[in-house]
Amino acid sequence: MTHPRRTVLAAALGAAAAAATASAAQADGAQDDSAQADNGRGEKRFVKRRLKAMSLEEKVGQLFTVYAYGRTVDTTDAADVAKNQETHGVNNAAELIAAYKVGGIIYFTWSNNVANPAQITGLSNGLQAASTADGGEPLLIATDQEHGLVVRITAPATQLPGAMALGATHDTGAAYDAAVISGAELRAMGLNTNFAPDADVNVNPANPVIGVRSFGSDAAHVAAFAAAQVEGYQARGDLAATVKHFPGHGDTEDDSHTDLPQIDHTYEEWQEVDAPPFRAAIDAGVGAIMSAHIQFPALDPTLTPATLSKPILTGLLREELGYEGVIVTDSLAMEGVREGYGDDRIPVLALLAGIDMLLMPVDLDLAYNAVLAAVANGELTEARIDESVTRILGLKYRLGLYDDPYADPDEVANVVGIAPHLEAAQALSDRTTTLVTNDGTLPIPVDGGSVLVTGWGETTTNLLTAEFTKRGFAPTRVVTGIAPTRAQIDAAVAAAAGKGFIVVSTNGVADNPTQADLVKALAATGVPVVALGVKNPYDIAHLGDDVNAYLATYSYAADGLESAVAVVLGHLAPQGRLPVDIPSAEDPESVLFAFGHGLSYE
């Protein structure tokens, strides 16, 4: 039996709190209480001593967070060794740390770092042991665990609703609860930095890189949710949240991974639309802020990318917003920052602009030596390097990494993917599904029967088919993909014959209009059509009256699809409300469905 939400979340948060207590008990000794209560004087004295003992080369190493291939710190796997040699000129992460004394390591699936919780924990501990050997600094160990569409550590770690799905609850407590659970699991596996949440305000439905990674299109809404997640992730004091992407990446039609986007907001619009979530995150004590590889002419008329812009990073973030913490770049391998700049110049220009931590340069050796050369020739001063290293070491101090940087391998199974967390995740997901349109077709007034599941996504349609089967239906599945051909549309129409209803998943109809052709052809069969927008919620603007009902799930993750099927069948009442405006396809200045809209069955 599913627990009521309050019971589930209480159990989950209780488990997280127990994990925090257990983790604290592992430390050889807690930081001196007086040092924590003396307005940071203990931290300043500690960091000053560490900094004084470091060489310039060690300081410069602390500025970099990079990746290394391998499931262990000293991997001998031939493929990993070859990739590490090609990328960094070393065999494994242990050699990378010894060579450059880097300040952080970031995990990815593609770098073979995240096979399972036990492996991740062992890798984290191995990295920390390598870094702290001979009195070295502990590492910031990071990943991008936003949840929803951006997830690096998958099941059995708990998979939670992403930002826009949480925004659809219109309850910041849901965002806080999700972050507490995720933060406890990350720390149990030895990670201490999460590059989340996304603080961008998604005011452009055509945004190709943010979309459902944002909490919504209303600045105050996004600000409240971003702050709640910062507080949730950092509730235990041993994990740093990172809001992104400053000064705001929400109104662009270009992807900074492949292009250099430009934001055309005025300064006043930036103040009203883009800045509030970052202000709220700063007020919540966020551990780090990530820069955006975007041009923002109103903030820097030279069109310098924000990551390299002193007016934006120092003038706005440091001086106007008063942020004193760590500023980290987005990946320096992205084209948005490399366009027009050499890989040897990017790290130097970023530091001159106000960046503290340099994430994933294309060539670490080149970037590292470029910074050293800039100090040698006077372009950068060692005092400027000291400023950033002081912030980085201060963050490590506040996270307790100088006391105990390790995770307890005996505790990971008691924290990661435990039943209370999984139940809490489903309970949260059940609150997100948004019924946008309904002509009375929903809920489906039958228990069992035939249904056609079609539309976008091999995995998505498989999951939907499994959910209907579990509930006594006999589904037929026809996958038509992102851009259905006439033959695929005809196959789906043929399969609709004799069915009780049709469920069609859509994803990006504006950019793939033959999905709308599919829906129109299915509607012509006379069989009721229920559409699920399984990514951005804007698809309904391009479907019109061709659907009997439309639901926004904000994600094609399993929990979200389970909730959507339950809503379709009336086993669950729709509770979500739009966290964005959905504009008309014919007149983008006209709002078709407004922020806060959501139908119910009552």
C-alpha positions, 0 to 999 in steps of 0.5 A, spaced: 500 500 500 502 506 498 503 511 504 500 517 504 505 523 502 506 526 509 508 519 512 512 517 506 516 524 506 517 523 514 520 517 513 524 519 507 527 525 511 528 521 517 532 516 513 536 522 511 537 525 517 539 518 520 544 518 515 547 525 516 548 523 524 551 516 522 556 520 517 557 525 522 559 520 527 564 517 522 569 523 523 575 523 527 573 529 530 568 535 529 570 542 527 571 546 533 564 549 535 567 556 537 570 556 530 564 555 527 561 560 531 566 566 531 563 569 524 568 565 520 574 567 523 576 560 524 575 558 517 579 564 515 585 562 520 585 555 517 585 557 510 590 562 511 595 557 513 593 552 508 594 557 503 601 560 505 603 553 505 602 552 498 606 553 492 603 557 486 603 550 482 598 547 487 594 553 488 593 553 480 591 546 480 586 548 485 582 552 480 580 546 476 575 541 476 576 536 471 574 529 469 578 522 469 576 516 466 575 509 470 571 506 475 576 506 480 582 511 482 587 507 479 584 504 474 588 499 469 582 498 464 585 498 457 580 503 454 580 507 460 587 508 460 587 510 453 582 515 454 586 518 460 592 518 456 589 521 450 585 527 454 590 528 460 597 524 459 596 520 465 593 513 466 588 514 471 585 519 476 591 518 481 596 520 476 592 526 474 591 528 481 599 527 483 600 531 477 596 537 477 593 537 484 586 539 482 581 542 486 575 537 484 573 531 480 566 531 476 563 524 474 559 522 468 556 516 465 561 517 459 567 517 463 565 510 466 564 513 473 557 511 475 556 504 475 552 503 481 552 506 488 558 501 491 562 503 486 561 510 486 563 510 493 569 506 492 571 511 487 570 517 491 574 515 497 579 513 493 580 520 490 580 523 496 585 518 499 589 520 493 588 527 493 589 528 501 596 524 501 602 527 503 597 533 506 594 535 500 587 538 499 581 534 499 577 534 493 570 537 491 567 531 488 561 533 483 556 531 478 550 534 475 544 531 478 538 535 477 533 530 476 528 529 470 532 530 464 539 531 467 541 525 471 548 522 471 547 517 477 541 513 475 537 507 479 538 504 484 539 511 486 532 515 487 530 518 481 526 524 483 522 529 479 525 535 475 525 542 476 519 544 472 515 538 474 516 540 481 514 547 479 508 544 477 506 542 484 506 550 486 509 547 493 516 549 495 516 544 500 516 539 494 522 542 491 526 542 498 524 535 500 526 532 493 533 536 494 534 533 501 533 526 499 537 527 493 543 530 497 543 525 502 544 520 497 549 524 493 553 525 500 552 517 502 556 516 495 562 521 497 559 527 492 560 533 496 558 538 490 551 538 486 551 542 479 544 544 481 539 547 481 537 550 475 535 558 476 534 560 469 527 563 468 524 559 462 520 565 458 522 562 451 518 556 449 523 555 444 529 554 448 533 548 446 537 547 452 533 549 458 526 548 458 524 543 463 530 544 467 527 550 469 522 551 475 518 555 470 516 562 467 515 566 472 521 569 476 518 569 483 516 562 482 523 560 480 526 564 485 522 561 491 523 554 488 531 555 487 532 557 494 528 551 497 532 546 493 539 550 495 536 549 502 534 542 501 541 540 498 545 544 503 540 542 509 546 537 512 551 542 511 556 537 507 554 538 500 554 544 496 548 546 491 550 550 485 545 555 481 546 556 474 547 559 469 548 566 471 546 571 469 540 567 466 539 562 460 532 562 460 530 566 453 534 563 448 533 559 442 540 557 441 544 551 445 551 554 448 553 547 447 554 548 440 553 555 439 554 562 442 547 564 444 545 572 445 540 574 450 536 581 448 533 583 455 534 590 457 538 591 464 531 592 467 528 586 464 534 582 467 533 585 474 525 583 473 526 576 470 533 573 470 536 576 477 531 574 482 532 567 482 540 568 483 538 573 489 534 568 492 539 563 492 545 568 494 540 569 500 539 562 501 547 561 502 548 557 496 555 554 495 557 556 488 554 559 482 555 557 475 556 562 469 553 561 462 556 561 456 552 567 453 552 574 450 548 579 454 549 586 450 545 590 456 550 587 461 556 587 457 556 591 450 562 588 448 559 581 447 564 578 451 561 571 453 558 572 460 564 566 463 569 571 460 566 578 462 568 582 468 562 587 468 557 581 469 561 576 474 565 582 478 560 588 476 553 584 477 554 578 481 560 580 486 558 587 487 551 588 485 548 582 488 553 581 493 555 574 492 562 572 496 562 565 494 565 560 489 563 562 481 564 556 477 564 556 469 560 551 465 564 546 461 570 550 458 569 544 452 562 548 450 562 552 443 559 557 447 565 559 450 570 557 445 567 561 439 573 566 438 577 564 444 583 560 444 583 554 449 589 557 452 586 564 453 579 562 456 582 560 463 586 566 464 580 571 461 575 567 466 580 568 472 580 576 470 573 576 469 572 573 476 571 566 475 574 562 481 573 554 478 575 552 471 570 546 469 573 541 464 578 545 460 579 542 453 586 541 454 588 541 462 595 541 461 595 547 456 590 551 461 594 549 467 600 552 464 597 558 461 595 560 468 602 559 470 604 563 464 599 569 465 602 569 473 609 569 470 608 575 465 604 579 470 597 578 466 595 575 473 597 576 479 598 571 485 594 575 489 588 574 484 589 567 484 589 567 492 582 570 492 579 564 488 583 559 492 581 562 498 574 561 496 575 554 494 578 552 500 573 556 504 568 552 501 571 545 502 572 547 510 565 549 511 563 542 508 567 539 513 572 535 508 578 537 512 575 533 518 573 527 514 572 527 506 570 520 506 563 516 505 562 510 509 561 504 504 557 500 510 552 505 510 551 507 502 546 501 502 542 504 508 541 511 504 541 510 497 535 508 493 532 505 500 524 504 500 522 510 503 526 515 498 523 511 492 516 512 495 517 519 497 519 520 489 513 517 487 509 521 492 512 527 489 511 525 482 504 524 483 503 531 485 506 534 478 501 531 472 498 537 469 491 536 466 491 542 461 485 540 456 479 535 457 473 534 454 470 529 459 474 523 456 478 523 462 478 519 466 477 513 462 471 510 465 473 502 464 477 498 468 481 494 463 480 493 455 484 495 449 488 501 448 493 503 443 500 506 445 503 510 440 508 516 438 515 518 440 520 514 444 522 507 444 523 507 452 517 512 453 512 507 449 515 501 453 514 504 459 507 506 458 505 500 455 507 496 461 503 501 466 497 499 462 498 492 462 499 492 469 493 495 470 489 490 466 489 493 459 491 489 453 495 495 449 498 495 442 504 499 441 506 503 435 512 507 435 512 513 430 519 517 433 520 524 433 518 525 426 513 520 424 513 518 416 507 517 412 508 510 413 509 510 420 502 514 421 498 509 417 501 504 421 498 507 427 492 509 424 491 502 422 493 499 429 487 504 432 482 500 429 477 497 434 481 500 440 477 503 446 482 509 446 489 512 444 495 515 448 500 518 444 506 521 447 509 527 444 515 531 444 517 538 441 511 538 436 513 545 434 520 543 431 517 536 428 510 538 425 509 531 423 507 529 430 501 534 429 500 530 423 500 523 427 495 526 432 490 529 426 490 522 423 489 519 429 483 523 431 480 522 424 479 515 426 474 517 431 477 513 437 478 518 443 485 521 443 489 522 449 496 526 448 501 526 453 507 532 452 512 528 455 518 533 455 516 541 454 509 542 456 508 547 450 506 541 445 498 542 446 499 549 442 500 545 436 495 540 437 489 544 437 482 540 438 485 534 435 486 531 442 480 529 447 485 531 453 492 533 454 496 532 460 503 535 461 508 530 464 514 534 464 519 528 463 519 521 460 522 518 467 518 512 469 515 515 475 512 521 471 509 516 466 506 512 472 503 518 475 500 520 468 497 513 466 494 513 473 491 520 472 488 517 465 485 512 468 482 516 474 486 512 479 489 518 481 487 525 481 490 530 477 494 535 481 499 539 477 498 546 475 502 549 469 509 553 472 509 556 465 505 560 460 503 556 454 503 561 448 498 560 442 502 557 436 499 562 431 500 568 436 506 567 440 504 574 444 497 571 446 497 566 452 493 560 450 494 557 457 496 561 463 501 560 469 497 556 474 492 553 469 490 546 471 484 542 470 481 537 476 476 531 476 471 535 481 
